[in-house]
Amino acid sequence: MTDTVTTYPDLARPDVFTQQGLGWVPWLLPVAEDELTDAQRDALIEPARAKMPYFRLLARDPEALRARTLTDLDIFYNVSGGIGRAERELAAAATSRHNGCVFCASVHAASATRESGREADVQRLLDEGVEADLGDETWNAVVAASVALADTPLAFGEDDIARLRAAGLDDAEIVDVIGGAAFFNWANRLMLSLGEPEVPARRAAAR
Amino acid sequence: MSTPTADIIDLLAGIAPGDALAAVRDQRAQARENAQRSFEALLEPADPGTFSLAERYAVASFVSQLHGFAEATAFYGDLLGDEAPALTAVVAAAAASAAATGPFGAYRERRLQGESTDGARWTPDAATTAALQTRLAAAFTHTHLLVFRPREARAEAIQALVDAGWSPDDIVSLSQLVAFLTFQLRVAWGLRTLAAASVAVPAAVSEGA
C-alpha cells in the first residue's frame, strides 16, 4: 500500500451484526478538522459531524456531501405525514442487513429499537436475517419491501406494493419506506467501501 | 443554465406535475430538492476537476444498465452520447459482459461467514480495458464491486484506484456517484412501481369511455 491508503492490521473488528455502538476508521485520509474550509463545514450541516472521520472524508466533495446530508435528514426526520420514525429506521436496518453493512445496521437497528421499544424483534432481524418473523405484518412487510428494493437488477414489483398496502400503508407511507430503504443503498456503499467498522477499545478489551 | 433542469427522479419515474405522487413527493420537499442537487453535484458539477464529465456519464450509463432500468439506461446513455459518443458502444458491451445478481459476497466477519454467497465477479477484459483506458477501466471494476458486492470492499480496492491514477478527492466523488445512483434509480423505480400499482381503472371501463 502507498501512503495514500491506510490499513489497520490490528483492528478490533466486529464479528457479527450488533445493536451496540461501533466505531469506523477510514482507508483514505479525511480532511483534518482544523483544515476544513467554510464550504466543507457548511456541507457537514451539523457541526458535531466535524468530529467524525467519515463525514470529514466525504467533505472532500462538499457539494455532494451537503446534498446527501439534507436528503438523509428529510427522509428520516421529517415527521409531517408518512410513516413513523421506527419503520424508517427499520427499513434502513433491513437494507443494511441484506447488503451486509455491519456498521450501518448497528446504528439503525439501535435507532429502530429506541423508536419502537422492540429490542428483541430488532435483534431477531440481526441474528436470524431478513426472513425473520418480527411479530407483525407491518414490520415484516417493510423488511420484505426493503430487501426487494435492494436487489440488482431491479426487481421490486407490484407484489411488494400490494403487501405494503395489505399491511395498511397508504401511498405517503410507502414513499417513506421506498425513500428510507433506497437511501441506505447509498449509505451502505459509502460506509462499506471507504473504511471499516471497529469495536470500541473498552468492549474489545472485555471480550 | 437559463432554465432549471427537470427533476430527474420524476423523469425516470414517469411522474408529471399534478400527478398524485408528485403531491406525495412534495411532503418531502427537502429530500426531493437535494436528491436533485446530488445529481447536479455528481453529474453536472460546475467544476468537474480531474474527474471528467465523460467519465461520470460512462459510470452512470454502466450502473443504469447493470440495474436493468430501461428509462435510466436511455437517459444516462443520452448524456454519455452527447459527451463522449465513442464510449457508448464500449460501455454497452462492458455492461452486457458484466451482468450479475446482487447483493452477494463473502463476509469478513467471522460469525457471518456461513452467510457468504458467491456470484459473478467482473473485471474488464483486455479489449475493454484498452477501449476505456486505465483510469476508467479501474473505475468500472470498482463500480461493479460497489453495485453487486459492497460487503467485499476492502482497502485493496481503493489502492487499485490510486494505482490507476485516481486522487483521494476523485475516489470520494466516484464512490458518491455510484452510491448515489443506487439510491436515485431505486427511488425512481419504486415510485414508478407504486404509480403502476395505483392505476385501478379496469381496462373495459376506460375503453368504453
Interface residues (C-beta under 8 A of the other chain):
Chain A: M1 T2 T4 V5 T6 T7 R13 P14 D15 V16 F17 W27 L28 L29 L57 L58 R60 D61 E63 A64 L65 R66 A67 R68 L70 T71 L73 D74 I75 N78 S80 G81 G82 H98 N99 G100 C101 V102 G129 L149 A150 D151 T152 P153 L154 F156 G157 E158 D160 I161 A162 R165 D171 A172 I174 V175 D176 I178 G179 A181 A182 F183 N185 W186 A187 N188 R189 L190 L192 S193 L194 E196
Chain B: A20 L21 V24 R25 Q27 R28 A29 Q30 A31 E33 N34 A35 R37 S38 E40 A41 L42 P45 L66 H67 G68 F69 A99 A100 T101 G102 P103 G105 Y107 R108 E109 R110 R111 L112 E115 H142 L145 L146 V147 F148 P150 R151 A153 A155 A157 I158 Q159 V162 P168 D169 I171 V172 S173 S175 Q176 V178 A179 F180 T182 F183 L185 R186 V187 W189 G190 L191 T193 L194 A196 A197 S198
